[in-house]
Amino acid sequence: MEITFAGAAREVTGSCHIVHVNGKHILLDCGLFQGRRNETHEKNVRLPLDVSRIDTVVLSHAHIDHAGRIPLLVREGYRGTVWCTAATRDLAVIMLADSAHIQERDAEFLARHRKGVVPPLYSIVDATRTADLMAGVPYEKAFEVTTGVRVTFVDAGHILGSASVVLDVEEHGRKQRLVFSGDIGRSGLPIIRDPKAPEGADVVIMESTYGDRDHAPYTSARQALARIVTETAARGGRILIPAFAVGRAQEIVYDLHSLALAGEIPAIPIYIDSPLAIEATAVFETHPEIFDRTEDFVQRVQTLFRFQQAHYTRQAEESKALNTAVGPMVIIAPSGMAEAGRIVHHLKHGASNPRNTILIVGFQAEHTLGRRIVERQPTIKIHGDEIPLRAQVEVLDGYSAHADRTELTRWLDTVRSTSPALRDVYLVHGEPGPQDALAERLRDGGYRVSCPEQFTTVES
């Protein structure tokens, strides 16, 4: 068995790993690279493998940095199966269509304003064809993806439908188990269940996004959210929240609903300004079977995402009207790293107002607008214009859907406790600093750890 690390190698986007076994090639994820437009476009158009050599694709979850290049494979001729959980399929269908729409719209905008031509990677037609290839499989049910390889999905607790991928491989009479963590979630997050560590691994590919730090407890993030909303409303400002339309948006709405019912935030309007978030919320509502039924709020409240203060804005005209609306409000809009979508326009109009607050609730990759906001750069460039950053900036890492260094270590320790033959751990999906810090921590714990560069190939 050979593993080639074709993406999310020493960085956090573009997740893609190629498993070569029994003469077949399996892609674990095929995600978009995100960051500087020109650099990421060059990475994204470079396929990890000639499509004719790809036998099957296994998708850990629906986030675009894991699924976003699959329609490009389809555009180039891939007609095999894309295996995932049922909830991941339902989410990916809408997310990939949205990704295609954003790319087409951005290309038109840039051409219209003569800011260069960056053609879309794929069309909505390609995204629709991709949906036809996706097969949803339940958690904990083994299935064959190609000769000598059976796959099982284990709940990763990251977003709805997210999975760690277990590959049981038999090659030349030798059996071994490869575990790909996908993105590991956190215990105690709202709505979804806690992550489960797979058993019996020989080799582990593990994410390392927050390998150098621990998060604040989720309960403290909820308290901080109440404070930020209350303080910003008191000065007449608006709270602008760049958030992934899938997962993070629903978690924030869930908490705002809980806080509103408890009277812990003022009765200001809350706008979920995203057709994608609206459709994703509908997917959440169709999969209550994988909600965390131990949560009191899940047990007590039937309509988790629908309440009096919440307004879902689908039409572009509704979104534009928010920029001239008067009075305090909360606006939740994608994308999570503020690289595209409606949040960019809200930031263009609102970042210069010191009464406003920009609330960052997730990881911001290098060279993204979200990272520049976190760094509190005095000016930020939006659509080619320099915008002074005078709004308050708050960062709540307690809402992160990624495990921190302690949780990552605990997850791997749990895997090792059932894995006497565990040989190698490969860290992916992390920038060099956090990744190296986690690698050192794990080596101190007795693990053999590597941090492969992009397109490194290893044998197991």
N, C-alpha and C positions, 0 to 999 in steps of 0.2 A: 504494500500500500504506500502510495506517495501522496503527500499533501503539498499543494502550492498555495501560498498566501497572496492572493491576487488583489486584495483590497482591504481597507481598514488595517493596514500593516504600518505600525508606527504613526497612525492617525486614527480619527474616530469616525470617518465616513467612508462610503464605498465598500461596505462589507461584502466580501466574496472570497471563498476558499474552494479550491478544486481538489477533490479526492479522486485519485487514479487507482483503480483496483480491478483486477480481472480484465484488463484491457478496456474498461469503461471509465467515463469521466462523469463525476457527480459534482454539481455546483451547490455549495452551501451558501445561500443568499446570492444576490447580484444587485447591489445597491448603488445609489447615486453618490458620487463625490460632491461635497458642498464646500464653498469657500469663494476665493477669487474667481470671477466669472471665466476669464480666459483660461486660467490654469485648470480649473475643474472641467471645463468643456473638453480640453485636450485629453484629460484622464477618462472622461465619460465615454468619448467616442471610441476609445481603444478597448475593444472587447477583451475579456480575460482569456478567451479561448475561441478558436474558430468554431462557429456555430455547428458545423457539420460533425464536430468531435464531441459535442455535449450530449450525453445520453439522458440525463434527467437533472432536474433542479429541485432542491429542498429548501424551503423558505422558513426561517425561524419566526418572523413576525412581519407586520405590515408597514412599519415605518419606512419612509422613502430611502433612507440611507442603507436599508437592507433589501428593499424590493424594487427600487426605482429604475433599475436598468433592465429588468426582465422584458418590458415591452420592446426595448432595443434588440434584445435577442430574437424576439418574435418578428420584428421588422426585417431582421437579417435572415430569417428562415427557420428559426427553432419551432418545432411542432411537437416536442415531447411534453410530458406531464410536469406541472409545477405542484409539488406536494406541500401541504401546509395544514393547519387546523381549520375547522369550519369557520370559526370567527375571524381568523386571519384572512381567509378567502373573502369573506363578506366585506371586511375593511379594505383589503387590497384592491378590490374591484373599484371602489369609489376613489381611493387615494391615487391609483395609477391614472384613472381618467382625469382627476384634478391636476395631477402632475403634467400630463400632456397638455391640458388646457392652459396652464400657467406658462409652459414653455412656448406654446404658440402665441399667446398674448404678449409675452415679454419680447419675443422676436419681432412682432409687429410694432410694439412700442419703440424699440431701439431703432428699427428701420425708419419709422415715422419721424423720429427726432434726430436721425442721422448720427447716432452714437455707436455705430458699428453694427455688423450683422453677425448674430449668433443663432444659427438655425436650430430649431427644436430637434431633440434627439429622436423623437417619435411622435406620432399623431394619436388622436383619440381613437382612431380606427385600430391602431396597433394595441392600445390599451384594452380595447374591447376584445380583440382576438386573444390577448393574454388571459382575460377572465375565463374564456372558454377552455383554456388548458389547465385551470387550477382545480385541484382535487382536495376537498376538505376531509381530514381524518381525525377521529377523536383522540384525546389524550390517552396514553397508556395502551394503545392498540398497535401491535407490531404489524408492519406491512413490507412487502418486498418492492424495492425501487429499481433494482437491476440484479443481474446474476451475482449471487453470493453476498448480497447486501440487503439487510432488513433494517428498517428505521422505526423508532418509537419516539413520539413526542411526549415530553414531560413539562408540566406547567412551570414557566420561568418567572411568573409573577411580575412582568414588566409592563405590558399593556394587555388589553383584552385579546385572548387567543395566542399570546406569545409563548414560545416553546424553547426549551433546550432540546437539541437533536441528538438522539442516541443512534449510532450506526453500528450494528453487529455485522462484522465482516468476516467472511471465510474465503481465503485465497491460498491455493496450493496446499489444502488440508490444514492450514493454520487459521485459528479463530482469534479475533481480537475485537475489542470494543472501543470505538472512538466517540467521545462526547464533545459536542460543540455547544457551548453554553448559550449561544445567542446573547441577548442582553438580559442580564440577571436583575430582577427587581428587588424591592425592599420589603421586608416584613412590616406589616402594620399599615400599608398604604390603603386608601379607601377603595371600595368597590370590588377590586380583584383579589384573588387569593394570594397567599404568600408563596414565594418561590419554593420549589421542591428540588433537591439535589439528586441527580441520577446516581445509579449504583454500578459498581463493577467495572470501572473504566480502566483501560490500559493507556490511553492517550487522551489528553484534554486540551481543547482549544478554548480559551477563556477570555472574555472581555476584561478591560482594565481601565475604563473611562475615568473613574475616581480612585485610582490606585494609590494616591498620595494624601488622601484626606478622609475625614469622617463627616457625615452630614449632621446638621442639627436634627433633633427628633421631629417627626412629622407633627406631633401635637404642638410644638413650639411654632412651626410654620403656620399652622391654622390660627394661632393666637396673633402672630405677626400680620397675617392677612387681615384680620379684623382691625388691628391698629392702623394699618396703612389705608384701608378703605375709609375708616372713620376720620383720620387726620386729613386726608386729601379732600374728602367731601367738605370738611369744615372750612377749608380755605377756598372752596369753590372750584376745585380742579377735577380732572378726570384721571382715572387709573387705566393706563394702557398696558395690556398684558399680551406680549407675544407668546403664543402657546401652540404646541402641536395640536392639530385639530382632533387627533385620535389619542385618547388617554389623558393628557394633561388638561385639555379643555374640560373634559367631563369631570375630572377630579376637582378642578377649581369651582365649577358650577355646583357640584355636590357640596363642597364646603361652604360656599356662599349661601346655598339653600339652608344648610344647617345653621349657619350664623344668623341668617335672616329670621328663621323660626324662633331662634333663641333671643332675638332682639339685640344681638351683639354688633350689628352694623346698621347704619342709617338706611332708610327706605328709599334708596336711589335706584334708578334703572340700571339693569345689568344687560349688556348687549353681547350676544354671542354672534359675532359678525363674520359668518363663514358658511357658505353652502356646504362645504365639506364637513365642518363640525356638526351641522344639522343632520347630515346623512349619517355621520359616524355615531351620533347620539342615538339615532334610530336603530343602528346596528347593535349598540349596547343594549337597547331596550328589547331586542329580539333574542338576546343571549343571557337571560337572567340565570340560566342553569350553571354558569361559571362565575357568578358573583360570589363574594365572600359572605356566606350566610351567618357568620359569627358576629357580624357588625350590627350594632343596635339600630343605626339609622336605616340600614338596608332592610331590616326586619320591620321597622315601624312605618316607613314611608313608601308608598307604592310608586309614586311618580318622582323618582330621584332627581330628574333633570328639568322638571316643569314646575314653576311656581310663579307667583304674581309678579315679582320684580324681573323675572327673566324674559328677555325678548330675543327671538332668533331672527336675524336679518338675512334674507336670502338674496334679494335683488341688489344690484350694484347701486341703484338710485337710493335705496335705503341706507347703504353704507356711506355714500357720499354725503347724505343729509346729516349724518352724525358729526361731521367736521364743522358744521355751522350751528349745531344744536347748543342750547344754553343750559348751564347748570351742571352740577357734578354727575358723574356716571362712571360705570365700569365698562370697558370695551375689551373683550377677549377675541383675538383674531390670530390666525396663522400668518406666517410660518413661525415655528418655534425658535428659529435662529434669526428671525427678522430678515430673511434673505429674499422673500417674495411674498405675494399675497396682499391682503387688505391691510395688514398691520403696518406695512411700509408706508402707505398713504396716511394712516393715522399718525405715525411717527413724524412724517414730513410736516403735518399740520400742528402737531402737539409737542414736539420735543423742545421747542424754544420757549415754552410757557412754564415759568417757575412754579406755578400753582399745580401743575400736573405731576403725576408720578408714573415713571416707567417701571413696571414690576417684572423682573426676570425670574422665571420659575423653573429653568432647566439649563442643561449644559449648553454653552455657546462655543462652537468650534473656532479655531484660529481663522482669521481673515473674514469673519462674518460680521454683519452689521450688529448683531447681538453682542458679539465679543467687544466691539468698539464701544458700545453703550456700557457694558459692564466695566470696561476700563475707564469710563467717564472721560472720554476724549472731548476736548472743548468744542469741536465741531465734528459732525458726522455727514458723510456724503450719501445723499439719497437721490436716485435718478439723475446723477450728475451735478446736483446742487449741494452747496455747503450749508448745512443747517446748524445753528448754534445749539448745543445741548445744555439747556438751562433747567429742564425738568428734573425733579428729584429722581434718583435711581435707587431702587431697592432690589436686593438679590435674596431670594429665599431658596436655598439649596435643599431645604427640608422637603420640598415637593419633587425633588429629583426621582425619576422612576428607575434610576440606576443604583445598584448596590454601591456602598462606599467601601473603603479598604478593609474595614473590619468585617463587613457583611460578605465581601468577596472571599476573604480568607476563611470565614466560617463556612461558606458554601463549599469551597474546595476541600476543607478539612472533612466535611461531611461526606463528600465524594470519596475521599481517601479512606475513610473509616470502613467502607465496603469494597475497597479496591486494592487488595494485596499485591496485584501485579501492575499497579500504576507506575509508568516509566517516565513520561514526558508531559510537561505542561507548556503550551505555547500561548503567550499573551498577545492579544490582538485588540483592536478597537480602543486604542489609547494613544494620547500624545506621548512623546518620549519621556518627559519628566515624570508624570504620574505612573507610566508603565514601568520605568526603571525602578522607581521607588517600590512599587508592588513586587517586582521581580526580586529585589534584594530582601524584602520582608519574607517572601515565600522561600527563598533559598535558605534563609536563617531557620525556617521551619522544616528544612529537610527535603524540599522539592527540587527536582531538576527542571529548571525554567529557561526558556529561550524567548527572545523578543524578535521575531523574524522581520526582515525588511520586505518590501513589496517584491513579489515574484520569487521569493526564496522557496526552494523545494526541499522537503525533508522526506526521508524514508522511515517507515515504521514496520 
